[in-house]
Amino acid sequence: MQREYLEGQIFGKWHVIRYNGCPDQKKSYYDCMCMGCGKVYKVRSDKMKDGTSTQCTACARKKSRKK
């Protein structure tokens, strides 16, 4: 399977920094910086692209508390 080059793209609040690998030979992971808090996380590419994952859980919790 050929990987997609997502570096530099933005999905929700995720800013893709670099490719992290494909440990199970099925799903690709990328190191992404959450633009809400600035921390770097390992995120599955399919979850970013389909909108399931748009930010880190800490920022999502902060957002839900404000409502």
Buried (B, 14 or more C-beta within 10 A) or exposed (E): EEEEEBEEBEBBBBBBBEBBEEEEEEEBBBBBBBBBEEEEBEBBBEBBEEEEBBBBEEBBEEEEEEE
